[in-house]
Structure formats: C-alpha cells, structure tokens
Amino acid sequence: MPQGTSQQTWTAVDDYFDGLLVEEDDALLAAVRDSEAAELPAHQVAANQGKLLHLLARIQGARSVLEIGTLGGYSTIWLARALPEGGRLVTLEADERCAAVAAASLERAGVGHLVDLRVGKAADTLPVLTDEGAGPFDLVFIDADKPSNPEYLRWALQLTRPGSVIVGDNVVRDGAVTDPDSDDPRVQGVRRFTELIAEHPKLSATTIQTVGSKGYDGFTLALVTD
C-alpha cells in the first residue's frame, strides 16, 4: 500500500464522491445483500465502478453488451440500465448459485427483459454465441476467472467490430502483475491478456490503476480500431 495512504482513507474518499455522484438505488443495494446472504464471493464491482461501466456504455451508445462473469448481477444491472429499449445484454456465468441470485436481482431491478443470462463455463458458451451469429457487441466486460482472460479476449475479438470497447477488470492484482516469475495463474493470465492486447494490430488500449473501497487494483480499456 502506498506510503501515507490507508484503506480507510480510500474508502472514505469513495464514500464522499459516491454520496454526490453515484445513484445506488434499492435494487442495486438488494443485489449486494442477496449476494452476501447467498455467501457469494464479494467480487462485484464497487458502486463507482458500476457507474463507470454504465457511463462507458452510454458514451459508446451501446445497444448490445457482452458480460463475461455475472456473479450476483450487480454490474449487470448497471450495464443493462445503460441500454435503450430493444437493447440486449448477454451475460455468462459458470456458477448456478450465482446465476440464480443474479436472475432474481435483474428481475427486481426491472431489466430482466433486456438480459440473456446463460449458465455454463464461458469456454463453452462463447462458442455457442459465435455459432448463433450473436454480436457484434458494442461493449464487452470481462470480469471472470483471470487465468482464462487470454481466451476471453480472443472470443471478444471475434464478437466485436471496429469501434467496440473491451474492458478487463482486476488486472493490477495488488501490483503482482509486474512480476514475470509469479506462480499465481491469475497474475499470469492477466499478463498474457495484456501482452495479447499490446501485440494486436487492431487494438488501442490503456490500463488505469485504481484505489478505493475495493482496495488497490485497476482495469484495462481497449478500443477495437479496425
């Protein structure tokens, strides 16, 4: 943790800005409570990160969104609320417990009709989307198991178009991403994900480090250019 800062300070700063700028209503709060009650991992994005995804989708003018990793549906609600009527969000979740919590939360939030929630390993459901001719998606949010990030990127590129945006979450790994010799498969997955983006001639990207209520982390934002 950087000298002179603390988790308490980061959380307090998030609370200040969230209180002024982030509208977290009963449906979003209930999605978090239900995830906690079901003992799902507390890996959902923070409120300000959810708002960022919402704004990115609106700035993009997204009508179609692909989310890899639903968890309890918190980020899914933020993304779905950015869509116009007739828009579509496909979200992929490997864990049936998570999917059940998410489905209830999406209905309660009034966005269930916009969301196609598919249960199963993304490695299995992504090829199905391709076979169905799904996409191209305007925005792809990758927030699932990090060792599979390189594979998810490859599929994302097949399911997008020039002008599409790809967001990869949790890429800093508390700074461990800088260690090329790490034996953590999550770190190696993120490193390879980043290398593939850097090498790709049709991607322009940056990574932003973040601190806040979720600790020290960051996200990668990539634009499909051609």
C-alpha positions in Angstrom: 0.0 0.0 0.0 1.5 3.4 -0.9 3.1 5.3 2.0 0.8 7.9 3.6 -2.4 6.3 2.5 -4.7 3.7 4.0 -7.7 1.6 3.1 -9.7 3.7 5.5 -8.8 6.9 3.5 -9.6 5.3 0.2 -13.0 4.1 1.4 -13.8 7.5 2.9 -13.0 9.2 -0.4 -15.2 6.7 -2.3 -18.0 7.4 0.2 -17.7 11.2 -0.4 -17.8 11.1 -4.2 -20.4 8.3 -4.3 -22.7 10.2 -2.0 -22.7 13.1 -4.5 -22.3 11.3 -7.9 -23.4 7.7 -7.7 -27.1 6.8 -7.5 -27.3 3.4 -5.9 -31.0 2.5 -5.5 -32.8 -0.2 -3.6 -32.4 -2.7 -6.4 -28.6 -2.4 -6.5 -28.3 -2.5 -2.8 -30.6 -5.6 -2.7 -28.4 -7.3 -5.2 -25.4 -6.8 -2.9 -27.4 -8.0 0.1 -28.7 -11.1 -1.6 -25.2 -12.0 -2.8 -23.9 -11.7 0.7 -26.8 -13.8 2.1 -26.0 -16.5 -0.5 -22.4 -16.3 0.5 -21.2 -15.5 -3.0 -17.6 -14.1 -3.3 -17.5 -10.4 -2.6 -16.0 -9.7 -6.0 -18.7 -7.4 -7.5 -17.5 -4.1 -8.7 -17.7 -1.1 -6.4 -20.6 1.4 -6.8 -18.4 4.0 -8.6 -17.0 1.3 -10.9 -20.5 0.2 -11.7 -21.4 3.8 -12.6 -18.3 3.9 -14.7 -19.4 0.9 -16.7 -22.8 2.5 -17.1 -21.3 5.7 -18.4 -19.0 3.9 -20.8 -21.9 2.0 -22.3 -23.9 5.2 -22.7 -21.0 7.2 -24.1 -20.5 4.3 -26.5 -24.1 4.4 -27.5 -24.2 0.7 -26.8 -27.2 -1.4 -27.9 -25.5 -4.7 -27.3 -23.3 -5.7 -24.4 -21.5 -8.9 -23.5 -20.5 -9.6 -19.9 -18.2 -12.5 -19.0 -18.8 -13.2 -15.3 -22.2 -12.3 -13.9 -21.7 -13.1 -10.2 -24.8 -11.8 -8.4 -25.8 -9.4 -11.2 -24.7 -6.1 -9.7 -22.6 -5.0 -12.6 -25.2 -6.5 -14.9 -27.8 -4.1 -13.6 -25.5 -1.1 -14.1 -24.8 -2.1 -17.7 -28.4 -3.1 -18.6 -29.7 0.3 -17.4 -27.5 2.0 -19.9 -29.2 0.2 -22.8 -32.1 1.6 -24.8 -35.3 -0.3 -25.2 -34.6 -3.0 -27.7 -31.1 -3.3 -26.5 -29.6 -6.6 -25.4 -27.1 -7.7 -22.8 -25.7 -11.3 -22.8 -24.1 -12.3 -19.5 -22.3 -15.5 -18.9 -22.0 -17.2 -15.5 -20.4 -20.6 -14.7 -21.9 -21.0 -11.2 -25.6 -21.9 -11.0 -25.9 -20.4 -7.5 -24.5 -17.1 -8.7 -26.8 -17.2 -11.8 -29.9 -17.8 -9.6 -29.1 -14.8 -7.4 -28.4 -12.7 -10.5 -31.7 -13.7 -12.2 -33.7 -12.6 -9.2 -31.8 -9.3 -8.9 -32.2 -8.5 -12.6 -36.0 -9.0 -12.4 -36.3 -6.9 -9.3 -34.3 -4.1 -11.0 -36.7 -4.2 -13.9 -34.1 -5.1 -16.5 -34.7 -8.9 -16.9 -36.3 -8.4 -20.3 -33.0 -6.9 -21.6 -30.7 -9.6 -20.3 -29.9 -13.0 -21.7 -28.3 -14.9 -18.8 -26.5 -18.0 -19.8 -25.3 -20.6 -17.3 -22.2 -22.6 -18.0 -18.5 -22.2 -18.4 -17.7 -19.3 -20.7 -15.3 -21.5 -22.6 -18.5 -23.5 -23.6 -21.0 -20.7 -24.0 -18.8 -18.3 -26.0 -18.5 -20.7 -29.0 -22.3 -21.1 -28.9 -22.7 -17.3 -29.2 -20.4 -17.4 -32.2 -22.3 -20.2 -33.8 -25.6 -18.3 -33.3 -24.1 -15.3 -35.0 -24.5 -13.2 -31.9 -23.0 -9.8 -32.0 -21.2 -7.8 -32.9 -21.3 -6.4 -29.4 -20.7 -2.7 -28.8 -19.1 -3.3 -25.4 -17.6 -6.4 -23.7 -16.9 -6.5 -20.0 -14.5 -9.3 -18.9 -14.7 -10.0 -15.2 -14.4 -13.7 -14.7 -11.6 -16.2 -13.9 -8.3 -14.4 -14.7 -6.3 -17.5 -15.9 -8.8 -17.6 -18.8 -8.5 -13.9 -19.7 -6.4 -14.6 -22.8 -9.1 -17.0 -24.1 -11.8 -14.5 -23.3 -10.0 -11.8 -25.2 -9.8 -14.0 -28.3 -13.5 -14.6 -28.2 -14.2 -10.9 -27.5 -12.4 -10.0 -30.7 -14.5 -12.4 -32.7 -17.7 -11.0 -31.2 -16.9 -7.3 -31.7 -16.5 -4.8 -34.5 -14.4 -1.7 -35.2 -15.4 0.9 -32.6 -16.3 -1.7 -30.0 -14.9 -1.3 -26.5 -13.4 -4.1 -24.3 -13.0 -3.7 -20.6 -11.0 -6.1 -18.5 -11.3 -5.8 -14.7 -9.0 -6.7 -11.8 -5.8 -6.5 -13.8 -3.4 -5.0 -11.3 -3.5 -7.8 -8.7 -2.2 -5.6 -5.9 0.8 -4.9 -8.0 1.7 -8.5 -8.6 1.1 -8.1 -12.3 4.7 -6.7 -12.6 6.3 -10.0 -11.5 7.0 -12.1 -14.6 8.0 -15.0 -12.4 4.8 -15.1 -10.4 3.4 -18.6 -9.8 -0.1 -17.2 -9.5 -2.1 -18.3 -12.6 -4.3 -15.3 -12.2 -1.3 -13.0 -12.5 0.0 -14.9 -15.5 -3.5 -14.8 -17.1 -3.6 -11.0 -16.7 0.0 -10.7 -18.0 -0.8 -12.7 -21.1 -4.1 -10.9 -21.6 -2.2 -7.6 -21.6 0.6 -8.8 -23.9 -2.0 -10.0 -26.4 -3.7 -6.6 -26.4 -0.3 -4.9 -26.8 0.6 -7.2 -29.7 -2.7 -6.9 -31.5 -2.7 -4.5 -34.5 -6.4 -3.7 -34.2 -6.5 -2.8 -30.5 -5.6 0.5 -28.8 -5.6 0.3 -25.0 -4.6 1.7 -21.7 -4.7 0.4 -18.1 -5.8 2.6 -15.1 -4.7 1.8 -11.6 -7.4 2.4 -9.0 -7.7 2.7 -5.3 -11.0 2.8 -3.3 -13.3 0.7 -1.2 -12.3 -2.4 -3.2 -8.6 -1.8 -2.4 -5.8 -1.4 -4.9 -6.5 -2.7 -8.4 -7.2 -1.4 -11.9 -8.8 -2.1 -15.2 -7.8 -2.2 -18.9 -9.8 -0.3 -21.5 -9.3 -1.3 -25.2 -10.8 0.0 -28.4 -11.2 -2.2 -31.5 -9.8 0.2 -34.2 -10.1 -1.8 -37.4 
